[in-house]
Amino acid sequence: MKNNIIFRSLLFVLLLGTIHSCSDDFVDRKPVYNIDSENYFNSEQDYYDALIAAYDMLQSTYINVMLGEIASDNTLSGGESANDVIGIQQIDEMIHTPTNSNLRDIWNWMFAGVNRASYILEFKDKTDFEGKEQIIAEARFLRAYYHFELVKWFGPIPLKGDARFRLNDEKTIPRSPVADVYASIEADLQYAVENLNPVAPQVGRASKGAAQALLGKVYLFQEKFVDAANVLDDLISSNQYQLVANYNTIFENNNENNSESVFEVQYSDAEGAGFGCLQCSEGNVAVGFNGIRNYSGPLFDSGFSFNVPTQEAYQSYEVGDNRRDVAILNIVTFAAANNATYGTGYKHTGYFNRKYLPRKGDANIGDQNLTNPNNYRAIRYADVLLMAAEAYSRGGINDATAREYLNRVRRRAFGDNNHDISASGAALTDFILAERRYELMGEGHRFFDLVRTGKAAGTIPGFVAGKHEIFPIPIEEIQFANGNWQQNPEY
């Protein structure tokens, strides 16, 4: 984690050292060095190193975030041309198929995270040491995080419990029903809530609050509103987090891991990266992809002009909402005021995802577009308040509490109490769901919010009900399964 743990992939070397002496007399000698995946976890350091490896795959979720916006009505694909990263273009147009390489990346990278976390859990009883419960709880939090991403994107997925997937498992292990996947996620997060410290041992590691927030979100996705309200209220009443006073500062690089940060994916600009292994980058790849094409001017670095907000998204904000110009950069206005120049890419709208644009002053070792240090604010306290408000409202539990949580977020956005919402019932729910769009614009949540609330059809251009709620299983996985897995409907 940035500042405390240098994120790096942990290579579990599978070496079986065998040395033979060949002469008139054959001599068998014991291996000089013998460590493999089956005799690891002999010390606290081994568990800690494996935990770093499990965290490391979080950095590859940059593509989840980008596509969570592009698949929605918030942004368009962008890029240089209609053939620039064709998988992104297809998802924007809702014409993606099982051969989509970006969806294959999400499947592969999230299951790599699952396997790394499950590797720890497979050997959780091998070696005892003080504080092991914290590491096991973090591993279960991470596995829940990766499983949640997978079930959101693909629906039913294979589960293997506290064991790694191995070659040919795909031919015998079925895809578990969504309800079973959620039950597994809940169990992992409940354990994490019970065993994680309220304050994480290092910046970037999971805390009890992170587990509570994710568990509340998992309940909300299943419309378990009472459960969601209870766990999110416990988090809110802990007073562990608070809204940052100035929304303008949240997404600047010098204000990461702040009082509003419940969980952040840590990125660094201190290690180079290349297109040959984007998941290996320690930097936030999405930031360079979001960047302004051929830009020259203050504050920002240039980039590839993907993930461009629509004019409708920009204009959807109310007058006086301070979040609009933090979330979305109007390049025409900005360039004129700052003597800046820029180029236009495919589907150019005149707007850019300002929260995750590359900033000047970063080291950007190697390719600057792949090594930006902008952390991904995976769970913010504002999100927690809005999730709790939604649970109270949609569950018919308490409209007054729902309004209070909603209006806390709005008061910061407008800088006054004059824009408080007084509605009740279904109208209040609509205000809360709209508020999620304004507050979380550009943060990767919009597509899944529309799907889970039944609002995607008719809102997302090209969205087909009964098909596009989830994405296709990569064709390679269907082929490897040799008939054991069926493709998702309509794909």
Buried (B, 14 or more C-beta within 10 A) or exposed (E): BBEEBEBBBBEBEEEEEEEEEEEEEEEEEEEEEEBEEEEBBEEBEBBBBBBBBBBBBBBBBBBBBBBBBBBBBBBBBBBBEEEBBBBBBBBBBBEBEBBBEBBBBBBBBBBBBBBBBBBBBBBBEEBEEEEBBBBBBBBBBBBBBBBBBBBBBBBBBBBBEBEBBEEEBBEEBEBBEBEBBBBBBBEBBBBBBEBBBEEBBEBBBBBBBBBBBBBBBBBBBBEBBEBBBBBBBBBBEEEBBEBBEEBEEBBEBEBBBBEBBBBBBBBBBBBBBEEEEBBBBBBBBBBBBBBBBEBEBEBBBBBBBBBBBBEEBBEBBEEEBBBBBBBBBBBEEBBEEEEBEBEBBBBBBBBBBBBBBBBEEBBBBBBBBBBBBBBBBBBBBBBBBBBBBBBBBBBEBEBEBBBBBBBBBBBBBBBEEEBBBEBEEEEBBBBBBEBBBBBBBBBBBBBBBBBBBEBBBEEBEEBEEEBBBBBBBBBEBBEBBEEBBEEBEEB
